[in-house]
Amino acid sequence: MYKQSLRKRVAIAFAKCVAAISVAWGFAFFAAIKLSEDRVLTRQLQHAVDSYPTLMTNLRGYDEPATLPESLREWAQTKPAEGLYEFNSEELHVAVLSIKNEQATAKHEEQLAFVVFDVAGIEAASSEDWWWLLFIVGVVGSLGALGFTLGVIVMRSAVAPVVQLAKVVADIDPEKLSDDDHKRIASSRFGDDEVGVLARTIEKTLERISDFVARERYFTGSASHELRTPITVITGALELLEQSDLSQNDVKLVDRVKRATVDMKTTIEMFLSLARETDDGLYDEKFLVLPVVNQAVDQQRYLLNGKLVNVEIEGSSQPMVCGHPQAFSITVNNLVRNAFEHTLDGQGPIRIYIEERLLSITNQRSSEDEVTPASHQNSPSIGYGLGLGIVQRLCERNGWSFSLYADETCVSAHLSW
């Protein structure tokens, strides 16, 4: 469609605009010159008609200053230099020239002659000049507006492919890319110029992103099935073992395997949730906070076995969250697990406080915890495990805010939405 490069098209457009304006100005000046010429001749002829049958001579020559009109004699005595002079009050134009005669040559003096042009009745009145000035200003303004309009039209035509590409790209939502978005670019219509190169690059980039999203969906779908299947098998086997006659030691072993299986399932859910680029609109779902907190406490309560630690859940029971339910459950489970793991025997209670837009979990700090005292942690601490790093990413994905406060006596995790 566009055979020439963008740079060349812009240069050609600028040259066309300048050429068009120059031609317009040339015709305007030529018309002004011809109009002035015709105007002078017309007024001079009209002056002759007005004085008919006596035809007055406007041009007269004078060899002596004394023969000049009285208004010019004193000026002529100053021996002005050769040239043209204008006397507005007398409406006279005077040309001074040097001539040679025998008397002047003998005296080695320069002889001056004067040609007087009487423009009375020929030059326009001052009021008429003002009308002509307004006319000229109007013409100049019109030519300027014409040049500006022409420049806008020509430049708009030159950069049309850039605007077209920008509109196509603007209509693509980067947050909701589809498999066919790269086809909307249609880079073949932009030719081989700079815009064509840019269009092809964007098209290939979007195509690669679409392929990546497709592979990610396939991977997460397959991984979800392949990883959950053995977990389901193990869970089923554990349930069968629980129904059989087991010794006390075997029961403890089965419980440990069961807890490890639950932890593994939670870990798989966390990583799959982070790996998914899209999740079928589940990020806009609304749900209550309290049931999720109660479930997390029940799942992680085994960590408090053998510890004299109470768990206190306070605050409102009605707050709701808008986001991904599974992501929120994973986040709360991680925070509860960390609080339970890092609370020693007799260091309770663990307080879970639920507000309208805030969930805080506070536990007493163990001396082994590697958390900087009296600090405000905007990022997860190493001493609280990889889980908090995942929490941070899940919060970023859902638009939530996570922070960790710690001092020498306690650690408080805050999750706001």
Backbone torsions as a table, in degrees:
resi	resn	phi	psi	omega
1	MET	NA	-45.7	179.3
2	TYR	-111.8	107.7	-174.4
3	LYS	-84.7	-22.4	-177.5
4	GLN	-105.0	157.5	-179.4
5	SER	-69.9	159.3	-179.7
6	LEU	-61.7	-40.9	179.7
7	ARG	-60.3	-43.7	-178.8
8	LYS	-68.7	-38.8	179.6
9	ARG	-64.5	-39.9	178.4
10	VAL	-65.3	-42.2	179.2
11	ALA	-62.8	-44.1	179.7
12	ILE	-64.9	-41.1	179.0
13	ALA	-62.6	-42.3	178.3
14	PHE	-64.3	-41.3	179.8
15	ALA	-64.5	-40.7	178.2
16	LYS	-63.1	-41.6	-179.3
17	CYS	-63.7	-46.6	179.5
18	VAL	-63.1	-42.1	-179.8
19	ALA	-63.1	-43.3	-179.8
20	ALA	-63.9	-43.5	178.8
21	ILE	-65.5	-40.4	179.5
22	SER	-62.9	-43.3	178.7
23	VAL	-63.2	-41.6	179.8
24	ALA	-62.9	-44.4	178.5
25	TRP	-65.4	-38.2	179.2
26	GLY	-61.2	-46.7	177.6
27	PHE	-63.3	-36.9	179.8
28	ALA	-64.9	-44.6	179.4
29	PHE	-67.5	-40.7	178.6
30	PHE	-61.2	-42.8	178.5
31	ALA	-64.2	-38.0	179.2
32	ALA	-64.9	-40.8	179.5
33	ILE	-64.6	-47.4	-179.7
34	LYS	-64.1	-37.7	178.9
35	LEU	-65.1	-42.1	178.8
36	SER	-64.9	-42.2	179.6
37	GLU	-62.0	-48.3	-179.9
38	ASP	-64.8	-35.6	-178.7
39	ARG	-64.7	-43.2	-179.9
40	VAL	-64.6	-45.9	-179.4
41	LEU	-64.9	-39.1	-179.6
42	THR	-65.4	-42.3	-178.9
43	ARG	-69.8	-35.4	178.9
44	GLN	-67.9	-40.8	177.6
45	LEU	-66.3	-38.9	178.3
46	GLN	-64.3	-36.0	177.0
47	HIS	-64.7	-38.1	177.6
48	ALA	-67.5	-39.0	178.8
49	VAL	-63.5	-40.7	-179.3
50	ASP	-63.8	-28.8	-177.7
51	SER	-97.5	2.9	-179.0
52	TYR	-63.1	141.1	9.4
53	PRO	-86.2	-4.6	177.9
54	THR	-83.0	111.8	-179.1
55	LEU	-92.3	114.7	-178.0
56	MET	-85.5	143.6	179.4
57	THR	-97.3	120.9	-178.8
58	ASN	-81.1	-29.7	-178.8
59	LEU	-102.2	127.6	178.6
60	ARG	-140.5	145.9	178.7
61	GLY	-108.8	145.5	-178.6
62	TYR	-135.4	128.9	179.1
63	ASP	-91.8	-21.3	-177.1
64	GLU	-124.1	142.2	177.8
65	PRO	-62.2	-29.0	-177.7
66	ALA	-69.1	-20.8	-178.9
67	THR	-89.0	-5.9	-179.8
68	LEU	-68.6	161.1	172.3
69	PRO	-54.9	148.1	-173.0
70	GLU	-54.7	-35.3	-177.9
71	SER	-69.4	-15.2	-177.4
72	LEU	-106.7	-8.8	-172.2
73	ARG	-65.2	-45.4	-178.6
74	GLU	-63.2	-38.7	178.3
75	TRP	-66.4	-38.5	-178.1
76	ALA	-67.1	-28.6	179.9
77	GLN	-64.7	-19.6	-179.9
78	THR	-80.2	1.5	-179.2
79	LYS	50.7	69.0	-179.8
80	PRO	-65.9	156.1	178.8
81	ALA	-71.7	161.6	178.8
82	GLU	-63.3	141.9	-179.6
83	GLY	152.3	-169.4	-177.7
84	LEU	-111.0	137.2	-177.9
85	TYR	-132.0	148.7	-179.3
86	GLU	-127.5	133.4	178.1
87	PHE	-120.6	100.4	-173.5
88	ASN	-67.5	-40.4	-177.2
89	SER	-65.5	-35.2	179.7
90	GLU	-90.6	-7.0	-176.4
91	GLU	55.7	47.0	-179.8
92	LEU	-126.1	144.1	172.2
93	HIS	-119.0	127.5	-173.3
94	VAL	-122.4	133.3	173.8
95	ALA	-110.5	126.9	179.8
96	VAL	-105.1	128.7	178.7
97	LEU	-138.0	159.6	-178.7
98	SER	-100.8	134.3	178.9
99	ILE	-125.2	165.6	-179.1
100	LYS	-121.2	132.2	170.7
101	ASN	-141.1	169.2	-173.4
102	GLU	-64.6	-41.0	-177.7
103	GLN	-64.9	-42.6	179.9
104	ALA	-68.9	-32.7	-179.6
105	THR	-70.0	-38.7	-179.8
106	ALA	-65.4	-34.0	-179.2
107	LYS	-90.5	2.7	-177.4
108	HIS	51.5	40.5	176.8
109	GLU	-115.7	157.2	178.6
110	GLU	-92.1	126.7	-179.8
111	GLN	-95.8	126.1	-178.5
112	LEU	-104.0	143.7	174.4
113	ALA	-123.7	155.4	-175.4
114	PHE	-129.1	133.2	173.2
115	VAL	-114.2	119.6	-174.7
116	VAL	-110.2	127.8	177.6
117	PHE	-113.3	113.5	179.8
118	ASP	-86.8	111.8	-176.4
119	VAL	-101.0	12.0	178.1
120	ALA	-61.6	127.3	-178.8
121	GLY	87.0	-9.2	179.7
122	ILE	-102.0	-47.4	178.3
123	GLU	-67.7	146.6	-179.5
124	ALA	-73.9	155.2	177.4
125	ALA	-71.1	161.4	-177.5
126	SER	-60.2	-39.0	179.6
127	SER	-62.1	-38.2	178.0
128	GLU	-68.0	-36.2	176.8
129	ASP	-60.4	-39.5	178.9
130	TRP	-64.3	-37.7	177.1
131	TRP	-65.3	-39.3	176.9
132	TRP	-65.8	-36.1	178.3
133	LEU	-63.8	-43.1	177.6
134	LEU	-63.4	-38.6	178.4
135	PHE	-62.9	-43.8	179.9
136	ILE	-64.9	-42.2	177.4
137	VAL	-60.1	-41.0	178.0
138	GLY	-62.8	-42.3	179.1
139	VAL	-64.1	-45.5	179.5
140	VAL	-61.6	-43.3	178.5
141	GLY	-62.6	-40.4	178.9
142	SER	-64.7	-41.5	177.9
143	LEU	-65.7	-37.5	177.2
144	GLY	-63.8	-44.3	178.3
145	ALA	-64.1	-39.9	177.4
146	LEU	-62.4	-42.7	178.9
147	GLY	-63.8	-41.7	179.5
148	PHE	-64.4	-46.0	179.5
149	THR	-62.2	-43.6	179.0
150	LEU	-63.0	-40.4	178.4
151	GLY	-63.3	-41.9	178.9
152	VAL	-63.2	-43.8	-178.8
153	ILE	-64.5	-45.5	-177.6
154	VAL	-66.6	-45.3	-179.6
155	MET	-67.9	-35.4	177.4
156	ARG	-63.5	-39.1	176.9
157	SER	-65.7	-36.0	-178.0
158	ALA	-69.5	-38.6	-176.7
159	VAL	-98.1	12.0	-179.0
160	ALA	-55.1	-42.6	179.6
161	PRO	-63.1	-34.4	178.3
162	VAL	-65.5	-45.2	178.7
163	VAL	-63.0	-41.1	-180.0
164	GLN	-62.2	-44.8	178.9
165	LEU	-64.7	-40.5	-180.0
166	ALA	-62.5	-39.4	179.7
167	LYS	-65.7	-40.5	180.0
168	VAL	-64.7	-44.1	-179.5
169	VAL	-66.6	-37.7	-179.0
170	ALA	-65.3	-27.0	-179.4
171	ASP	-79.8	-6.7	-179.9
172	ILE	-93.9	123.5	179.9
173	ASP	-88.2	111.4	-178.3
174	PRO	-65.6	-19.9	179.2
175	GLU	-81.2	-17.7	-177.9
176	LYS	-135.3	63.7	-179.6
177	LEU	-73.5	136.9	176.1
178	SER	-109.7	172.1	-177.7
179	ASP	-69.0	-21.1	-175.4
180	ASP	-102.9	4.8	-176.8
181	ASP	-63.3	-36.5	-178.0
182	HIS	-67.8	-23.8	178.8
183	LYS	-72.9	-20.4	-179.4
184	ARG	-70.5	-20.8	179.1
185	ILE	-67.2	-43.9	-178.7
186	ALA	49.5	62.9	-173.7
187	SER	-62.5	-20.2	-177.9
188	SER	-63.7	-24.7	-178.2
189	ARG	-78.9	-7.1	-177.3
190	PHE	-98.0	2.3	176.2
191	GLY	73.8	-158.2	-174.9
192	ASP	-110.8	17.1	-179.3
193	ASP	-85.8	-167.4	-177.8
194	GLU	-62.0	-38.3	179.0
195	VAL	-66.5	-37.4	176.8
196	GLY	-62.8	-41.1	176.8
197	VAL	-61.9	-44.9	178.9
198	LEU	-63.3	-42.4	179.9
199	ALA	-63.8	-42.7	179.3
200	ARG	-65.8	-37.9	178.6
201	THR	-64.2	-44.8	178.4
202	ILE	-63.5	-41.8	-179.1
203	GLU	-62.3	-45.6	179.5
204	LYS	-66.3	-37.6	178.6
205	THR	-63.5	-46.3	178.6
206	LEU	-64.1	-35.5	178.3
207	GLU	-65.3	-41.5	177.6
208	ARG	-65.1	-39.8	178.3
209	ILE	-64.4	-41.5	178.6
210	SER	-62.6	-42.3	177.4
211	ASP	-63.4	-39.2	179.2
212	PHE	-64.4	-42.7	179.2
213	VAL	-63.1	-40.0	178.8
214	ALA	-64.4	-43.0	178.1
215	ARG	-65.0	-37.8	179.5
216	GLU	-64.5	-40.8	178.4
217	ARG	-64.8	-42.8	179.9
218	TYR	-65.1	-42.3	-178.3
219	PHE	-65.0	-49.1	-177.5
220	THR	-65.1	-36.1	177.3
221	GLY	-65.5	-44.9	179.9
222	SER	-69.2	-43.6	-179.1
223	ALA	-63.9	-39.0	179.1
224	SER	-59.4	-42.8	-179.6
225	HIS	-70.5	-47.0	-174.9
226	GLU	-68.1	-34.0	-178.8
227	LEU	-82.5	-32.9	-178.3
228	ARG	-77.8	-27.5	-178.7
229	THR	-59.9	-51.2	178.3
230	PRO	-63.6	-33.8	177.0
231	ILE	-62.7	-42.0	178.5
232	THR	-64.1	-40.4	179.1
233	VAL	-63.5	-44.9	179.8
234	ILE	-63.2	-41.9	179.2
235	THR	-61.8	-41.6	178.6
236	GLY	-64.6	-40.5	178.6
237	ALA	-64.5	-38.1	178.8
238	LEU	-66.3	-38.0	178.0
239	GLU	-64.2	-37.8	176.8
240	LEU	-66.5	-39.1	178.5
241	LEU	-64.0	-37.7	-179.5
242	GLU	-64.3	-27.0	-179.0
243	GLN	-82.5	-11.3	179.5
244	SER	-92.3	168.8	179.0
245	ASP	-78.4	112.1	-179.2
246	LEU	-119.3	149.6	174.5
247	SER	-74.3	169.6	-178.8
248	GLN	-60.8	-41.6	179.7
249	ASN	-66.8	-38.4	179.4
250	ASP	-66.9	-35.3	177.7
251	VAL	-62.5	-42.1	178.5
252	LYS	-63.5	-40.7	179.2
253	LEU	-65.2	-42.3	178.6
254	VAL	-62.6	-40.5	177.7
255	ASP	-61.9	-41.8	179.2
256	ARG	-63.0	-44.4	178.3
257	VAL	-63.2	-40.0	-179.9
258	LYS	-63.5	-43.5	178.5
259	ARG	-65.8	-40.4	178.0
260	ALA	-63.4	-35.9	177.9
261	THR	-66.2	-42.0	177.7
262	VAL	-62.7	-43.1	178.3
263	ASP	-62.2	-41.8	178.8
264	MET	-63.6	-41.0	178.0
265	LYS	-62.4	-42.0	178.3
266	THR	-63.2	-42.2	179.6
267	THR	-63.2	-43.3	178.0
268	ILE	-60.5	-44.3	179.5
269	GLU	-62.0	-38.1	179.9
270	MET	-63.1	-50.8	-176.1
271	PHE	-69.1	-35.3	176.0
272	LEU	-66.9	-38.3	178.5
273	SER	-64.1	-39.4	178.7
274	LEU	-72.3	-29.9	-176.6
275	ALA	-76.1	-24.2	-176.2
276	ARG	-75.0	127.8	174.2
277	GLU	-76.8	-39.7	177.7
278	THR	-128.9	154.9	-176.8
279	ASP	-144.0	41.5	170.5
280	ASP	56.3	39.7	173.5
281	GLY	74.1	12.0	-179.0
282	LEU	-72.5	-8.4	-179.0
283	TYR	-78.4	-3.4	179.8
284	ASP	-111.7	12.3	-177.6
285	GLU	-82.3	142.6	178.5
286	LYS	-105.9	138.7	-178.5
287	PHE	-155.2	160.1	-179.1
288	LEU	-78.1	148.7	-178.2
289	VAL	-82.7	-42.1	-172.1
290	LEU	-58.2	-45.7	178.8
291	PRO	-59.7	-36.7	179.0
292	VAL	-66.3	-41.4	179.2
293	VAL	-64.8	-45.0	179.4
294	ASN	-60.8	-41.3	179.8
295	GLN	-64.9	-41.5	179.5
296	ALA	-64.3	-41.5	179.1
297	VAL	-62.9	-42.2	179.5
298	ASP	-64.8	-40.4	-177.9
299	GLN	-69.4	-32.4	-175.6
300	GLN	-101.8	4.3	-175.3
301	ARG	-65.2	-24.9	179.9
302	TYR	-60.0	-23.4	178.8
303	LEU	-67.8	-18.4	179.1
304	LEU	-96.4	3.9	178.2
305	ASN	-60.4	129.0	-179.3
306	GLY	84.9	2.3	178.9
307	LYS	-113.3	137.4	175.9
308	LEU	-86.7	74.2	-176.1
309	VAL	-132.2	127.4	176.5
310	ASN	-94.7	151.1	175.4
311	VAL	-115.1	120.3	-177.7
312	GLU	-112.9	120.7	177.1
313	ILE	-107.6	117.5	-175.4
314	GLU	-126.6	171.1	175.8
315	GLY	100.6	-164.7	-176.2
316	SER	-77.0	149.8	178.3
317	SER	-102.8	2.9	-174.2
318	GLN	-106.2	-11.7	-177.2
319	PRO	-55.6	142.3	179.9
320	MET	-123.8	153.5	-179.9
321	VAL	-120.4	142.4	174.2
322	CYS	-108.0	116.0	-178.5
323	GLY	168.1	-153.4	-179.0
324	HIS	-91.4	116.3	-176.3
325	PRO	-59.0	-42.3	-178.4
326	GLN	-66.9	-39.7	178.6
327	ALA	-63.1	-41.3	179.4
328	PHE	-66.5	-39.4	178.3
329	SER	-64.1	-42.6	178.0
330	ILE	-62.0	-42.7	-179.4
331	THR	-62.3	-48.9	-179.1
332	VAL	-64.3	-40.3	178.3
333	ASN	-59.8	-41.8	178.4
334	ASN	-63.7	-44.1	-178.5
335	LEU	-66.5	-42.4	178.5
336	VAL	-65.5	-42.1	-179.9
337	ARG	-61.1	-45.1	179.1
338	ASN	-61.1	-42.3	179.9
339	ALA	-64.4	-42.5	-179.3
340	PHE	-68.3	-40.7	-176.7
341	GLU	-66.9	-37.2	-172.9
342	HIS	-96.3	13.0	175.6
343	THR	-105.7	120.5	-178.9
344	LEU	-86.5	171.4	-178.9
345	ASP	-59.5	126.0	178.0
346	GLY	82.0	7.2	-178.4
347	GLN	-97.0	9.8	-177.4
348	GLY	-75.0	-176.0	0.4
349	PRO	-86.2	164.5	171.1
350	ILE	-94.8	121.0	-175.5
351	ARG	-104.8	127.5	174.7
352	ILE	-116.0	115.3	-175.1
353	TYR	-116.1	127.6	-177.5
354	ILE	-111.9	121.6	174.6
355	GLU	-114.0	-175.3	-176.0
356	GLU	-61.3	-41.2	-178.9
357	ARG	-133.0	27.8	-176.6
358	LEU	-149.7	137.7	171.3
359	LEU	-123.8	122.2	179.7
360	SER	-122.7	137.2	178.6
361	ILE	-125.2	118.6	-175.2
362	THR	-121.0	131.0	176.4
363	ASN	-135.1	156.0	176.9
364	GLN	-68.3	144.1	-173.7
365	ARG	-88.8	132.6	176.4
366	SER	-83.7	150.7	-179.0
367	SER	-65.8	-21.8	-179.2
368	GLU	-84.5	-11.1	-177.2
369	ASP	-67.5	134.1	-178.6
370	GLU	-96.8	66.7	177.3
371	VAL	-118.9	133.0	-178.5
372	THR	-61.5	123.7	-177.7
373	PRO	-62.5	147.3	174.1
374	ALA	49.1	45.4	-178.9
375	SER	-125.4	157.5	176.2
376	HIS	-107.6	109.5	-174.3
377	GLN	-92.6	113.7	173.5
378	ASN	-86.8	-13.5	176.5
379	SER	-127.9	157.1	-175.5
380	PRO	-63.4	146.4	178.0
381	SER	-86.9	146.1	179.9
382	ILE	-61.8	-36.1	-176.9
383	GLY	-65.4	-14.3	-179.7
384	TYR	-105.6	19.7	167.3
385	GLY	81.8	172.4	-179.7
386	LEU	-66.8	-23.6	-176.4
387	GLY	-56.1	-38.0	-179.0
388	LEU	-70.5	-29.2	173.7
389	GLY	-64.1	-39.9	176.4
390	ILE	-67.6	-39.3	176.5
391	VAL	-57.1	-45.0	-179.4
392	GLN	-59.7	-44.2	-179.0
393	ARG	-68.4	-39.2	177.0
394	LEU	-63.5	-38.8	178.2
395	CYS	-65.4	-41.8	178.3
396	GLU	-62.3	-39.8	-179.5
397	ARG	-64.2	-35.8	-175.4
398	ASN	-98.8	-1.1	-179.8
399	GLY	78.8	21.3	175.9
400	TRP	-93.5	172.6	-179.8
401	SER	-126.2	131.5	-179.7
402	PHE	-124.7	136.9	177.8
403	SER	-146.5	155.4	-177.7
404	LEU	-128.6	122.5	178.7
405	TYR	-109.0	137.2	-179.2
406	ALA	-146.7	143.2	169.7
407	ASP	-137.9	-163.0	-174.2
408	GLU	-72.9	-15.7	-174.1
409	THR	-112.5	-29.3	-174.9
410	CYS	-149.6	164.9	176.2
411	VAL	-127.5	133.6	-178.5
412	SER	-129.2	121.3	177.0
413	ALA	-99.8	128.8	-178.5
414	HIS	-116.8	129.8	176.3
415	LEU	-123.1	116.6	-178.2
416	SER	-119.4	155.3	-178.5
417	TRP	-143.2	NA	NA
